Amino acid sequence: MSVGIAEVYLQYKGLLFTLAYQMTGSVAEAEDIVQETFVALAGVDINDIQHVKSYLCKAVTNRCLDTLKSARWKREQYVGEWLPEPLFDDGGENDPLRTVIAQEHVSYSLLVLLDRLSPAERAVYVLRAALDFEYRTIADLLEKTEASCRKLYSRAQQRLKEPGLQVTAVPAPAKKLIEQLMHAISKADASALVQLLTQDAVLVSDGGGKARAALRPIFTNRRVASFWKGVWPRWADHSHMEIRSINGQDGIVVISEGQVKMTIQISLNQAEDRIERLFMVVNPDKLAHLQK
């Protein structure tokens, strides 16, 4: 039976966007990569392709690897800390297909850590851990041996377990903790913030040189609390906060004049039931796709 490109696009664009987003950490780059892949596909007779899914995944993976290699230099020139672009997945005005990010259980905190991997390690990890591809399939996509892919995956796992890097996603029942955090920030209540954070808590903020943000991570619960106590009063008169589902878990969105100006996402220390990492994105370029 003859298959048309429109049908293939509808069937696979969610998977391909998920793959590209988790590989690059950028919504804009993921969308461009998927679009470029289908533009290239327009010049091919789809019915001559034996395994369309594998063909498309390989094309997207190769484009992502090229993007990651070129991104190394860009990251070195980036002003301050670099964080992945946050992505709403709770429906709203956004493309419903992006709910696939939540379904694949890749938390924002893990997305942050994936940036520490080499392009090849990241590709294998995403394909295996997030998308549950078999090693044989991954080897075909990357044109490597199964043994090599297994080694890359093992190495990625070890790198993600290095001291100080472990992160825990926010479980659904932790919404109350998010509400407490939102209330403490809105009141600039340093004492309440200290109680919500682990003693070795870290705040990473990304302004990209286009919005005010700390250029380096802020360490310890008291310094993080002092940061918010100093920052929030500048936002309070013209902004409000909402809880939204971001990258598959509850996070905080700061809205001013109808526009998203900041996202705050966290990871937990489950043993203490406290927040150990906060990720704050204020770079307007990384929030543009969230606007209504």
Disulfide bonds with the S-S distance in Angstrom:
none
